[in-house]
Amino acid sequence: MIRTLVVRGLLIGLLAGFVAGTFAFVFGEPRVDAAIALEEAAAAAEPAPASAGKAGHDHAGTAGHDHAGTAGHDHGEEAAVGRPVQKAGLFLATGLYGLAVGGVFALVFAGLRGRFGPRGDGALALASAATAFVAVILVPFLKYPANPPAVGDPETINSRTALYVVMVIVGLAAVAVAVATARRVTAGPWQRRVAAGVAFLVPVVAAWLLLPTVDEVPEGFPASLLWNFRLASLGTQLVFWTAFGVLFGWVGDRVAGRSALPPAPSSG
């Protein structure tokens, strides 16, 4: 059964990854192109170095930035991979992301069946996907949103990545605390939900307040471009998790429905 769930998760994750990649290509890549144009224009306006033997300003191969949750994106004349190839590689990246998420999700789902949450596979898959989106994507995103090219100091990329990972861990821990709290509360369903919600928010809000704020948006960077890029980045993840949860749950309900059918009468 676990093997079947893992195969199902891998295939559905791959499909959901391609769906999310299409969304990112349509809504995210134009913002990336616009940000790259701003970055290259700013680099071209910089004065040439005084020393003839010193290498020129490298803005293409070293300037890291976040793109849909990933960091380090080369572009420009010195980029090892051109933009057309990068755009095609977007689907490879989202597909591999879907494969990884699908396999992990299937293993977690197998452990949850019959123990936590709704009893039906469809409802459980939707609830699990929504919880994963909130814990792994939304919680860290609200504190450390994704940045387009020309935003973010390349010298701080490691520290920013570490802070993002900390927020992911906080989100997962908050979910675990909320589930444990809901199981311990013996009152009615509304009381359990309120207690679980409070238990989830306490560590999340504490992390939001205690962890340092990162604001490396350069002066003069268009606010509309930054906002639209971040919306596209979050939207890509929302599309992925919605597609994955719906498809995984739909297939699960279909399989369960076929298993519940009575055997066909023998024609003897």
N, C-alpha and C positions, 0 to 999 in steps of 0.2 A: 504493500500500500504506500509506504514512504517513497519507494522508487517511482511509483506512478505519479505521486504528487510532485516530486522533484522534476520529473520530465515535463509535467504539465506547467510547472512554474517557469522552467527554462524557456519553453516555447512561447508561453503567453508573455513572459517578460521581454523576449526578443521582439514580439509583435508590438507590445506597448512602447518599447524603446523606439521603434521606427515611427510610431504615431507621434511620440513626443519630439522626435527628430524633425518630423515634418513641421510641427508647430514652431520649433526653434528656428528652422530654416526660413519660414515665412515671416515670423514676427521678431526674431532675435538678431539674425544675421544683418539685416539692414542697419540696425543700431550699432552693431560691431563695425560695419564699414564706415559709418559716420564718425564713430569715435576714433578709428584708425586714421581717418583723414585729418581730424583735428590734431592727433598726436604727431603725425608726420609734418603737418603745417607748422606746428610749434617747434619741432626739431629743425626744420629748414630755416626758421627765422633766427635760430641761435647763431651767435658769431662763431667763426672758425677759431680753433685753438691757436694761441700765439706761437707755440713751439711747432716747428715744421716736422720734427721727428715724432711728435705725439700723435697717437691714433685719434681719429675724429670721434665725435659723439655717437655712441652706439645706442640708438633708441629702438632698434628693431629686435635685436637678439637678446637684450637683457631686460627690457622693461616688462616686468610680469604684470598680469592683471587677471581678474577673476571673470570667468565666462561660464554662466550656468552652473556655478559651484565648483569649477575647476580653475586652476591657476597655471600661469605660464603659457603665453600664447604668442608665438613669433609671427611677425608680419613685416611687410616692407621689403626693400631691395635686398637686405641681408638675411632675410628669413630662409631657413633651410627648406621650408615647404610653403609654396605660394598660397594665396587666398583661395583660388578655385579648388585646389586639393584639400585645403582645410575645410571648405564648405562640404565637399563630398565626404571627408572624414568625420564630419559631424554625425552622420547616420551610423558610421562604424562605432563611434564613441557611445551614442545613445543605445545602440544595439547591445554592445558589450555591457553597458550599465544595466540594461534590462535583464540580460542573462544572469549577471551576478545577483541582482536584487531578487529575481525570480527564484533562484536556487535557495537563497537564504530564507526568503518568505515562505517557501514550501515547507522547509524544515520546521520553522516556527509554527506554521499553520498546523502541521501534523501534531505538534505538542499541545496546541490549544484545543483541538477538536475534542468535544465532550467534556472539557475541563473548565474553560472560561468562555464567557461571552455567549452569543446566540448559538442555538443548537444547529440550525441549518447551515450548510456550507456557504450558500450565497450571502446570507446576512453576516456570517462570521468573516468571510473574505472582505466584504465592504468595510466592516468595523475595523478589521486589522489593518487594511490599507489606509483608512482615514487616520487611525492612530499613528501609524508609521509616518505618514506625511506630516502630521503635526509635530511629532517628537523629533524626527530626523531632518526635516526640511524647514517647517515654519518657525519653530523655536529658535534655531540658530540664525535663520534668515532675518528675523526681526531685530536681532542684535547686530549681526554682521552681514548685511546684504551684499549681493554680488556686485562687482564693479566692472565697467567696460574698460577698454584700452584707454590709456592716458590718465587713469585714476588709480592711485595707490603707489606708494614708494616701493621700488623693487628691493630695497634694503630691508624692508619689514615683512616680506612675503612669508617667511618662515614663522614669525611670531603671529601673524594674522591667521595662518593656517592652523597653528596650534590652538589659538583662541576659538576658532570655528569648531575644531574637533572637541574641545572642552564643552561647548554648548550642545553639540550632538550627544555627548555622554550625559549631560545634565537632562536633556529631553528624554532620553531613554530611562534614566534613573527616576525621573518624575513620573513616567508612565508606570514603572514598577511599584513606586510608592502609592500611586493612585489605585492600582488594582488591589494591592494588599489592604489598603484602607477600606475599599468597597467590600472586600470579603469579610472584614472584621466587624463592620457595622451591621447590626441585627435589626435596625429599624426598617421602615418601608423603602420602596424603590427610590422615591424622591430624595429621602435623607441620604441614601447611599450615593446617589449621583452628586449631591451637593458636597458631601464629605470627600468623595473622590476628586471632584473639581478643585476644592480647596487644597487637598494634598498635592495635586499636580502643580498648582500655581505657586505654592510657597517656594519650592526650590528653584523654579524657573524665574520668578520675580527676583529672588535673592541673587541668582547668577547675573541677571540683567543689570542689577544695581551694583554688584561688587566687581564684576569684570570690567576692565578698561574699555572705554569707547574709542573706536578707530574712525577718524575722520580725515581722510587724505585726499579729498576732492580738491583739485587745484582751482585757484581763483579764476573765474570767468568761464568755467566749464558749464555748458548749457544744462540747466536744471531739468528741462523737459526731456533731453536725451538720456540723462542719468535715470530719471524716473521711468521712462518707457523701457529702458534696458532692464531695469530691475523687475518691472512688471512682466516682461517677456521671460526673464529667467525663472521667476516664481511660477509663471503660467506654464512653462515647460514641465516643471516638476508636478504641478497640479494635473496637467493632462496625462502625464505618465501614470501617476498613482490612481487617478480615476479610471483610466482605461484598463490598467492592470487589475484593480479591485473588481470592476464590473465583469471583465472577461473571466477572471479566475473564479468568481462566484457563479457566473452563468454556467460555465463548464461543470463546476462541482454539482450544481443543482440538476443539470441534465444527466450526469452520471448517476447521481443518487436516485433520480426519477426512474431511470431504466432498471436500476437494481431492485427497485420496489415493485416493479411490474410482476404480476403472477406469471408463472410459466405457461407457455402455450399448451393447450390440450393435445395429447397425442392422437394421431389419426389412425387408430387401430381398430 
